[in-house]
Amino acid sequence: MKLAITWVSLIAATLSWCAAAENLPQGYHLLYQQDFEKGDALQDFVMSDPAAWKIASDEKGKSLELVKQSDYKPAFRSPFNIALIKDK
């Protein structure tokens, strides 16, 4: 679980770092950015178990945090905790 939280935090930090166009590699375009400041930020995601996720806050800002093992039972071998951006 700590590994999943670390990955989510890393992804959030990477997205915020890449937010400025000058930080993007040449030929790349930013497709999505989320700072989780708005109350409806979770509406951007499709999750296998929404109760397993929450918006966390610390001194660096807000991020998406995995708070418990998902109740999702996949039919085949698959990650249990999934959060995908809806329109991407």
Long-range contacts (C-beta under 8 A, 24 or more apart in sequence): 1-66, 1-68, 1-69, 4-66, 4-81, 5-65, 5-66, 8-63, 8-64, 8-65, 8-66, 8-83, 9-63, 9-65, 12-36, 12-63, 12-64, 13-60, 13-63, 16-61, 31-88, 32-85, 32-88, 34-64, 35-61, 35-62, 36-61, 36-62, 36-63, 36-64, 37-61, 37-62, 43-86, 44-85, 44-86, 44-87, 45-83, 45-84, 45-85, 45-86, 46-83, 46-84, 46-85, 46-86, 47-82, 47-83, 47-84, 48-72, 48-74, 48-79, 48-80, 48-81, 48-82, 48-83, 49-80, 49-81, 52-81, 53-81, 53-83
